[in-house]
Amino acid sequence: MAEEQILSPHSEGEEVALEGTLRPQNLQDFIGQQRIKDQLGLVVSASKKRGHVTDHILLAGPPGLGKTTLAHIVAQEIGAGIRLSSGPTLQRAGDVAAILSSITEGEILFIDEIHRMSRPAEEMLYLAMEDFRVDIIVGKGPGATAIPLDLPRFTLVGATTRAGLLPSPLRDRFGFTAQLDFYEADELMLVVARSAQLLKIAIAKDALIEIATRSRGTPRIANRLLRRVRDYGDVHGAGKSLTKADVAAALDLYEIDERGLDRLDRALLRAIIERFNGGPVGLTTMAMSVGEEAETIESVCEPFLLRSGLLARTPRGRMATPSAWGHLGLTPPPTANIPLNFGEES
């Protein structure tokens, strides 16, 4: 890889167009998740060879790893249109019926956050996924009549950050389930390098590495940090190539440290250590101590802190690990509670 990309000025309209090109258009351009790419490529290629509609696909994993991008890639690979929806907007059976009644043969229906659909909407989807038909209820009470409506064969692509919340009848109807993993730093460096090239940002290789290591294993965060570093360069760099020092200065301004922890992450660890002697502490108490919702702590902060070895979940609650003490520049006293076994919290 070259040490830096070539920088050329462009208009605001060109900038908007470039932003839209950051999403890969095919599996070959999609960086990382090699196991998922191989499996998904086989599913799509086999269905195209047989001339059949592709099986329903479930994409599971934390936010920002590429679930929506993969859904668009599936549509691109099979040459079909894609219709977008989300779980929170599908709260009635009629909402699902309205979408399905207008779908065309071979079309992709993408439902983001599918675990947040209501139960009536889910039950309407069961029959559509399996038998490609829905029953439209006309009337109310004893006089109500179910009118069957045959549907064109379509492919449902569901995305979820909480696969465990999907009911078994819905989960079992997907022909292929992919669990996306966090990215390694070298994969993220390739993601940032590609985005920098598309955005025509001049940036040194060690600066790419610095952004990658602070991106929490998530491409979406990596691209966001690249934009903030670009802002810093536009203001302070006078058109020069972005360096590692520029990245460090920009991300320090946004309170993102060398391990990718932000202000909330550090406040959470500091609260556990300073107020609760390292833990154990319950989720609700922990959230109240930093003034955040428990759901935010559990879904945004915890996954990364657990994966980084800075937080442990034990049967008695959350605890700060020795790495967390060291990261904050603190030495655990002899009376500190240091987790020895990282068991799951009950």
Buried (B, 14 or more C-beta within 10 A) or exposed (E): EEEBBEBEEEEEEEEEEBBEEBBBEEBEEBBBBEEBBEBBBEBBBEBEEEEEBBBBBBBBBBBBBBBBBBBBBBBBBBEBEBBEBBBEBBBEBBBBBEBBEEBEEBBBBBBBBBBBBBEBBBBBBBBBBEEBEBBBBEEEEEEEEEEEEEBEEBBBBBBBBEBEEBEEEBBEBBBBBBEBEBBEBEBBBBBBBBBBEBBBBBBBBEBBBBBBBBBBBBBBBBBBBBBBBBEBBEEEBEEEBBBBEBBBBBBEEBEBBEBBBBEBBBBBBBBBBEBBBBBBBBBEBBBBBBEBEBEEBBBBBBBBBBEBEBBBBBEBBBBBBBBBBEBBEBEBEEEBBEBEEEEEBE
